[in-house]
Amino acid sequence: MLKGQDLTGKRALITGSTSGIGLAIARAMHAEGAKVILNGFGDADEIAKLTDEMDAVHYDANLLDVAAIEGMMGAAGPVDILVNNAGMQYVSPVEDFPTDKWDAIIALNLTAPFHTSRLAIPAMKEAGWGRIINTASAHSLTASPFKSAYNASKHGIAGFTKTIALELAQTGVTANCISPGYVWTPLIEGQIPDTMEARGLTRDEVINDVLLAKQPTKKFVQPSEIGALAVFLCREEAGNVTGANWSIDGGWTAE
């Protein structure tokens, strides 16, 4: 039977957790009793409020820098739960795609999770228990035009997740990824007025015909829903769930 505070005593590091999906996951982990370690950028006062709210530690490591990742992982110490959530996006045709943007997206979305995972796994194996959760995307299962780097990185993280799940299958450590569709975050909300102006559409038309065009439910995924799924994957009841790609996309990839 599932019960509250199942993660008491567990240490959870969530990258990209000062806003959006990562923050929702951090709050869900904290509500279940985990000791939360935040990572990300943002207003210093707002981050201070978050650390107070969750009695958390915060590291502002730049995940594009391998040395910074190694420094953060060393300072944080052994973690029981690793959520690789930080990510970025850029939209452009392949022939015009800036090479620096490609390199940055692959580095943050795919290479950084490799580094955090390789550094977290030894302690998890020694403890005989661990959870690695990678935030992928509906674009780990399908593709959209003009998002070549993002599509490639998210397909890559799904494959990476399967690989480490197989390598760790007999160690008590699981690895899964969560693949959201469009999630209702301040970033998405902030894009609506610009899209209305650029396309001459109403707010409802932007939401239903542009943002939610591929989500059959016509509803945004809520960050709290992703947080709840992440918590489930950390519970003992999910100990035999590994190597899976969990869609939470309003039916987008069912078609």
Secondary structure, DSSP 8 states (H G I E B T S, - for coil): ---S-TTTT-EEEETT-SSHHHHHHHHHHHHTT-EEEEE--S-HHHHHHHHHHHT-EEE---TT-HHHHHHHHHHH---SEEEE-------B-GGG--HHHHHHHHIIIIIHHHHHHHHHHHHHHHHT-EEEEEE--GGGTS--TTBHHHHHHHHHHHHHHHHHHHHTTTTTEEEEEEEE-SB--HHHHHHHHHHHHHHT--HHHIIIIIITTT-TT---B-HHHHHHHHHHHHSGGGTT--S-EEEESTTGGG-
